[in-house]
């Protein structure tokens, strides 16, 4: 059977998914790889482990022979660079986008290039240290100048995963236009600071997202795509699905609310609330509001599970307790602090789990509180408009407590759980194969 293979590299889960030519999922595998550490001891994804896993999966599929892989593409998280030398050797760790920039380097950047808020507005990128991946290159230039000099190409993670198989270095819009602080959205080009620092010399030519390269692997000719930022990939199938106005809530380590129908320019207040613009494959910007939902959920889930000695392996199979959620939803009391969400309504102190009598009561309360913060992000993205339809995909689309919590708070909106198990991988498949 002729098929399309997608490597969907998330911050937590790494997946390989096969689609047939009608974009029906026919096979999937996933893994969680151990993290490594960078030179400062800060945790980071092990890029060599990711490459070894991909190579092994592809090799096994080809040797098995059940599926004839004709197309290969990659969706991966943003804000991450792989820097390579003339020979293609990797020069740095795959820095974690939560890593802070040293204060002296951060200060020197804004001393050179002016008001932090103005730059954030011009690049549609909230000021967030390494999450502004352009500043990662600035960091290398001034902390490790000899490494910077050796860099031939700086490739965003999705494009590097493609390069690993094709040796074709490219830049691509969805990776450039996602909180990188690289792109001037009003001028539709790299920001002036990027030119002044000589960064563009490290960037390969800009290439369409749907471009691909014929590459022979183990004797098989495969059309390999250039890769796509996972958030933009997740939105792409929905843009083909309906002409009716909709929102997309794409969930995972981050949840991102996309409003493809925004007509208002990004404001400074929206930026402060982690609202930004993403570039779509066609070069048009889309307004989106982000929340560090999945990460915050996982941290609290492990804390609650440990306190109540609750087995978390079969959590998704446990029955839904509607009366418990109804009771929780009528109270405005908040118990949980999520440090990385930075919401003013949160309690200042750490959660006292002794206030709960059961695992279920703590778990439902935690999800309810997260859902209220998700509602805030949704309202920021909607610009005050009421949407009749919102699709939800990703990990939280399978969490009934979360879905019902949203429905309680958005009674005028039909919330539709996506039939796509992975919108990001499907979007990547559609880009490389055509639709």
C-alpha positions as CSV (number, residue, x, y, z in Angstrom):
1,X,0.0,0.0,0.0
2,X,1.4,3.4,-1.0
3,X,1.6,5.7,2.0
4,X,2.9,8.9,3.5
5,X,5.1,8.8,6.6
6,X,5.1,11.7,9.0
7,X,7.5,12.2,11.9
8,X,5.6,14.4,14.4
9,X,8.3,15.5,17.0
10,X,6.7,17.1,20.0
11,X,8.4,18.3,23.1
12,X,7.1,15.3,25.1
13,X,6.0,12.7,22.6
14,X,7.7,11.7,19.4
15,X,5.3,10.0,16.9
16,X,5.6,8.3,13.5
17,X,2.3,8.1,11.6
18,X,1.5,6.5,8.2
19,X,-1.4,7.8,6.1
20,X,-2.8,6.3,2.9
21,X,-3.5,8.6,-0.1
22,X,-7.0,9.5,1.3
23,X,-5.3,10.8,4.5
24,X,-6.6,8.0,6.6
25,X,-4.2,7.0,9.4
26,X,-3.1,3.4,8.9
27,X,-0.3,2.9,11.4
28,X,1.3,4.7,14.3
29,X,4.0,4.4,16.8
30,X,5.3,6.8,19.5
31,X,8.1,7.1,22.0
32,X,9.3,9.3,24.9
33,X,13.0,9.8,24.6
34,X,15.2,10.6,27.6
35,X,16.4,14.2,27.8
36,X,20.0,15.2,27.7
37,X,21.7,18.4,29.1
38,X,23.3,21.3,27.5
39,X,26.7,22.8,28.5
40,X,25.1,24.5,31.5
41,X,23.4,21.4,32.7
42,X,20.0,22.7,31.5
43,X,17.7,19.9,30.3
44,X,17.2,19.6,26.5
45,X,16.0,17.2,23.9
46,X,18.8,14.9,22.6
47,X,18.8,15.6,18.9
48,X,21.0,12.5,18.2
49,X,18.5,10.3,19.9
50,X,15.7,11.8,17.9
51,X,17.6,11.2,14.6
52,X,18.5,7.6,15.6
53,X,14.8,6.9,16.4
54,X,13.6,8.3,13.1
55,X,16.2,6.4,11.2
56,X,15.3,3.1,12.9
57,X,11.6,3.6,12.4
58,X,12.0,4.3,8.7
59,X,14.5,1.5,8.2
60,X,12.1,-1.0,9.8
61,X,9.1,0.1,7.7
62,X,11.1,-0.2,4.5
63,X,12.6,-3.6,5.3
64,X,9.1,-4.9,6.5
65,X,7.7,-4.0,3.1
66,X,4.0,-3.9,4.2
67,X,3.8,-0.2,3.2
68,X,5.4,1.5,0.2
69,X,6.5,4.9,1.6
70,X,6.3,7.4,-1.3
71,X,6.3,10.6,0.8
72,X,8.0,11.7,4.0
73,X,7.5,14.9,6.0
74,X,8.1,16.3,9.4
75,X,6.1,18.4,11.9
76,X,7.9,19.6,15.0
77,X,7.8,22.2,17.7
78,X,9.1,25.6,17.1
79,X,11.6,28.0,18.8
80,X,14.4,25.5,18.3
81,X,17.4,25.6,16.1
82,X,20.0,23.0,15.0
83,X,23.3,24.7,13.9
84,X,25.5,22.8,11.5
85,X,29.0,23.4,10.0
86,X,30.1,23.1,6.4
87,X,30.2,19.3,6.6
88,X,26.8,19.0,8.3
89,X,28.1,18.4,11.8
90,X,25.9,19.5,14.6
91,X,27.6,22.3,16.6
92,X,25.4,22.9,19.7
93,X,22.9,21.1,21.8
94,X,19.2,21.5,20.8
95,X,18.6,24.2,23.4
96,X,15.5,24.1,25.4
97,X,13.1,26.9,24.6
98,X,12.5,27.4,28.4
99,X,16.2,28.2,29.0
100,X,16.7,31.8,30.1
101,X,19.1,34.1,28.3
102,X,21.9,35.4,30.5
103,X,20.9,38.9,31.7
104,X,24.0,40.6,30.3
105,X,23.4,39.3,26.8
106,X,19.7,40.1,27.0
107,X,20.5,43.6,28.1
108,X,23.0,44.1,25.3
109,X,20.4,43.1,22.7
110,X,17.8,45.5,23.8
111,X,20.3,48.3,24.3
112,X,21.3,47.9,20.6
113,X,17.8,47.4,19.2
114,X,15.6,49.6,21.3
115,X,12.4,49.3,23.1
116,X,11.5,45.7,24.1
117,X,7.8,46.2,23.7
118,X,8.2,47.9,20.3
119,X,10.3,45.0,19.0
120,X,7.9,42.5,20.3
121,X,5.0,44.2,18.5
122,X,7.0,44.5,15.2
123,X,7.9,40.8,15.3
124,X,4.6,39.6,16.9
125,X,6.7,37.8,19.4
126,X,6.2,38.2,23.2
127,X,9.6,38.8,24.8
128,X,10.3,35.3,26.1
129,X,14.1,34.6,26.0
130,X,14.9,31.4,24.2
131,X,11.3,31.0,23.0
132,X,12.3,33.9,20.7
133,X,14.6,31.5,18.8
134,X,16.3,34.3,16.9
135,X,17.8,35.4,20.2
136,X,19.4,31.9,20.5
137,X,21.6,32.7,17.6
138,X,22.4,36.1,19.1
139,X,23.3,34.3,22.4
140,X,25.7,31.9,20.5
141,X,27.3,34.8,18.6
142,X,28.3,36.6,21.8
143,X,28.8,33.8,24.3
144,X,30.5,31.3,21.9
145,X,31.9,33.5,19.0
146,X,34.1,30.7,17.7
147,X,31.1,28.4,17.4
148,X,29.1,31.1,15.6
149,X,31.9,31.5,13.1
150,X,31.8,27.8,12.3
151,X,28.0,27.8,11.7
152,X,27.3,27.3,8.0
153,X,23.5,26.9,8.4
154,X,21.1,27.5,11.3
155,X,18.0,25.3,10.6
156,X,14.8,25.3,12.5
157,X,14.0,21.9,13.9
158,X,11.4,20.8,11.3
159,X,13.8,21.8,8.5
160,X,16.8,20.1,10.1
161,X,14.8,16.8,10.4
162,X,14.2,17.0,6.7
163,X,17.9,18.0,6.0
164,X,19.0,14.9,7.9
165,X,17.6,12.8,5.1
166,X,17.9,15.1,2.1
167,X,21.0,17.2,2.8
168,X,19.0,20.1,1.4
169,X,19.2,23.1,3.7
170,X,16.1,25.4,3.5
171,X,14.3,28.1,5.5
172,X,10.5,27.9,5.7
173,X,7.8,30.5,6.7
174,X,5.9,28.7,9.4
175,X,9.1,28.1,11.4
176,X,10.3,31.6,10.9
177,X,7.0,33.2,11.8
178,X,6.3,31.6,15.2
179,X,7.5,33.8,18.1
180,X,11.1,33.9,16.8
181,X,11.6,37.7,16.9
182,X,13.0,37.3,13.4
183,X,10.2,38.4,11.2
184,X,8.9,41.9,10.7
185,X,5.2,41.2,10.1
186,X,4.3,44.7,8.8
187,X,7.2,44.7,6.3
188,X,6.9,40.9,5.5
189,X,10.6,40.3,5.7
190,X,13.3,39.6,8.3
191,X,13.6,42.3,11.0
192,X,16.3,44.9,10.6
193,X,18.2,43.6,13.6
194,X,18.6,40.2,11.8
195,X,20.4,41.9,8.9
196,X,22.5,44.1,11.2
197,X,23.8,41.1,13.1
198,X,24.7,39.1,10.0
199,X,22.2,36.4,10.8
200,X,20.8,36.1,7.3
201,X,24.1,34.7,6.2
202,X,23.4,31.7,8.4
203,X,19.9,31.1,7.0
204,X,19.4,29.0,3.8
205,X,17.1,30.3,1.0
206,X,13.4,30.6,1.9
207,X,11.5,27.6,0.3
208,X,7.7,27.0,0.0
209,X,6.2,24.8,2.7
210,X,4.9,22.3,0.1
211,X,8.3,21.9,-1.6
212,X,9.9,18.4,-1.6
213,X,13.0,16.6,-2.8
214,X,13.2,13.2,-4.4
215,X,15.7,11.2,-2.2
216,X,16.7,7.5,-2.4
217,X,16.7,5.7,0.9
218,X,17.6,2.0,1.1
219,X,16.9,1.8,-2.7
220,X,13.5,3.4,-2.4
221,X,12.7,6.8,-4.1
222,X,10.9,9.0,-1.5
223,X,9.5,12.5,-1.9
224,X,10.7,14.3,1.2
225,X,9.1,17.5,2.4
226,X,10.9,20.4,4.0
227,X,9.1,20.2,7.3
228,X,6.5,22.5,9.0
229,X,6.0,24.0,12.4
230,X,3.6,21.8,14.2
231,X,1.1,24.5,15.3
232,X,0.7,25.8,11.7
233,X,0.5,22.2,10.5
234,X,-2.4,21.5,12.9
235,X,-4.4,24.5,11.5
236,X,-3.9,23.6,7.9
237,X,-6.5,20.7,7.5
238,X,-9.2,22.8,9.1
239,X,-8.6,25.6,6.6
240,X,-9.7,23.1,3.9
241,X,-12.6,21.6,6.0
242,X,-15.1,24.5,6.2
243,X,-16.0,27.9,5.0
244,X,-17.8,28.7,8.2
245,X,-16.0,30.8,10.8
246,X,-14.3,28.6,13.4
247,X,-11.7,28.5,16.1
248,X,-9.2,25.8,16.5
249,X,-7.9,24.8,20.0
250,X,-4.8,22.7,19.3
251,X,-3.6,21.1,22.5
252,X,-0.4,19.4,23.7
253,X,2.5,20.7,25.8
254,X,1.2,24.1,24.7
255,X,-2.4,24.8,23.9
256,X,-2.9,27.3,21.1
257,X,-6.2,29.0,20.1
258,X,-6.2,30.0,16.5
259,X,-8.5,32.6,15.1
260,X,-8.1,32.5,11.3
261,X,-10.7,35.3,11.0
262,X,-9.0,38.0,13.0
263,X,-9.2,41.4,11.4
264,X,-7.6,43.4,14.1
265,X,-3.8,44.2,14.4
266,X,-1.9,42.7,17.3
267,X,-1.9,45.0,20.3
268,X,0.7,45.5,23.1
269,X,-1.9,44.2,25.6
270,X,-2.5,41.0,23.6
271,X,1.2,40.4,23.5
272,X,1.5,40.8,27.3
273,X,-1.2,38.1,27.5
274,X,0.8,35.7,25.3
275,X,-1.2,36.4,22.1
276,X,0.8,36.5,18.9
277,X,0.8,35.9,15.2
278,X,1.8,32.8,13.3
279,X,2.7,32.7,9.7
280,X,0.7,30.2,7.6
281,X,2.2,28.3,4.7
282,X,0.7,30.9,2.3
283,X,2.5,33.7,4.2
284,X,-0.7,35.1,5.8
285,X,-0.6,35.8,9.5
286,X,-3.1,34.1,11.9
287,X,-3.8,35.4,15.4
288,X,-3.3,32.9,18.2
289,X,-3.3,32.8,22.0
290,X,-1.0,30.4,23.8
291,X,-1.2,28.7,27.2
292,X,1.4,26.3,28.7
293,X,-1.5,23.9,29.3
294,X,-0.1,20.4,28.8
295,X,3.1,21.0,30.8
296,X,1.2,22.6,33.7
297,X,-1.3,19.8,33.7
298,X,1.4,17.1,33.7
299,X,3.3,18.7,36.6
300,X,0.2,18.9,38.8
301,X,-1.1,15.5,37.7
302,X,2.1,13.8,38.9
303,X,1.9,15.8,42.2
304,X,-1.7,14.8,42.8
305,X,-1.1,11.1,41.8
306,X,1.9,10.9,44.2
307,X,0.0,12.4,47.1
308,X,-3.0,10.1,46.8
309,X,-0.9,7.1,45.6
310,X,-3.2,6.8,42.6
311,X,-2.2,4.7,39.6
312,X,-2.2,7.1,36.6
313,X,-1.8,4.5,33.9
314,X,-5.5,3.9,33.3
315,X,-6.7,7.4,34.0
316,X,-8.4,7.8,30.6
317,X,-10.5,4.7,31.3
318,X,-11.9,5.9,34.6
319,X,-15.7,6.8,34.5
320,X,-16.6,10.5,34.1
321,X,-18.2,11.9,37.2
322,X,-20.6,14.6,35.9
323,X,-22.1,15.5,39.4
324,X,-18.6,16.1,40.7
325,X,-17.8,18.5,37.9
326,X,-21.1,20.3,38.2
327,X,-20.4,20.9,41.9
328,X,-16.9,22.2,41.2
329,X,-18.0,24.5,38.4
330,X,-20.4,26.4,40.7
331,X,-17.6,27.5,43.0
332,X,-15.1,30.4,42.4
333,X,-12.6,29.0,44.9
334,X,-9.2,28.3,43.5
335,X,-6.7,25.9,45.0
336,X,-4.0,25.3,42.5
337,X,-0.9,27.4,41.6
338,X,0.6,26.9,38.1
339,X,3.8,29.0,38.2
340,X,4.3,29.1,34.4
341,X,0.8,30.3,33.6
342,X,1.3,33.6,35.5
343,X,-2.4,34.2,36.1
344,X,-3.4,36.8,38.7
345,X,-6.3,34.7,40.0
346,X,-4.1,31.9,41.2
347,X,-3.3,31.4,44.8
348,X,0.2,32.7,45.7
349,X,1.2,29.7,47.8
350,X,1.7,26.1,46.8
351,X,-1.3,23.8,46.6
352,X,-2.3,22.2,49.9
353,X,-3.6,18.7,48.8
354,X,-4.7,17.9,52.3
355,X,-7.8,20.1,51.5
356,X,-9.0,17.3,49.2
357,X,-10.4,14.0,50.4
358,X,-9.9,12.0,47.2
359,X,-7.8,11.9,44.1
360,X,-10.9,12.5,42.0
361,X,-11.9,15.7,43.8
362,X,-8.3,17.1,43.4
363,X,-8.0,16.0,39.8
364,X,-11.3,17.4,38.7
365,X,-10.6,20.7,40.5
366,X,-7.2,21.0,38.8
367,X,-8.7,20.5,35.4
368,X,-11.5,22.9,36.0
369,X,-9.1,25.6,37.0
370,X,-6.9,25.0,34.0
371,X,-10.0,25.2,31.8
372,X,-10.9,28.7,33.2
373,X,-7.4,29.9,32.2
374,X,-8.0,28.3,28.8
375,X,-11.2,30.3,28.5
376,X,-9.3,33.5,29.1
377,X,-6.9,32.6,26.2
378,X,-9.9,31.8,24.0
379,X,-11.5,35.1,24.7
380,X,-8.3,37.0,23.9
381,X,-8.0,35.2,20.5
382,X,-11.7,35.9,19.6
383,X,-11.4,39.7,20.0
384,X,-14.8,39.8,21.8
385,X,-16.6,37.9,19.0
386,X,-18.8,34.8,19.6
387,X,-17.9,31.9,17.4
388,X,-20.5,29.2,16.9
389,X,-17.9,26.5,16.3
390,X,-14.6,25.5,17.9
391,X,-12.6,22.4,16.9
392,X,-10.3,20.9,19.5
393,X,-7.5,18.5,18.6
394,X,-4.4,17.0,20.3
395,X,-4.0,15.3,23.7
396,X,-6.8,17.2,25.6
397,X,-9.4,16.3,22.9
398,X,-9.4,12.9,24.7
399,X,-10.0,14.4,28.2
400,X,-13.7,14.4,28.8
401,X,-13.4,16.4,32.0
402,X,-11.6,19.2,30.1
403,X,-14.1,19.1,27.2
404,X,-17.1,19.3,29.5
405,X,-15.5,22.1,31.5
406,X,-15.1,24.2,28.3
407,X,-18.7,23.4,27.3
408,X,-20.0,24.7,30.6
409,X,-18.2,28.0,30.1
410,X,-18.9,28.4,26.4
411,X,-22.6,27.5,26.1
412,X,-23.1,29.4,22.8
413,X,-20.2,27.6,21.0
414,X,-20.4,24.1,19.6
415,X,-17.2,22.3,20.6
416,X,-16.2,19.6,18.1
417,X,-13.6,17.1,19.0
418,X,-11.5,16.6,15.9
419,X,-11.7,13.3,14.1
420,X,-8.0,13.7,13.3
421,X,-5.9,12.0,16.0
422,X,-3.0,14.3,15.1
423,X,-3.8,17.5,13.2
424,X,-0.1,18.4,13.0
425,X,0.9,15.2,11.3
426,X,-2.1,15.4,8.9
427,X,-1.2,18.9,7.9
428,X,2.4,17.8,7.2
429,X,1.1,15.0,5.1
430,X,-1.2,17.3,3.1
431,X,1.7,19.6,2.4
432,X,4.0,17.0,1.1
433,X,1.5,15.0,-0.9
434,X,-0.9,17.7,-2.0
435,X,-4.7,17.6,-1.4
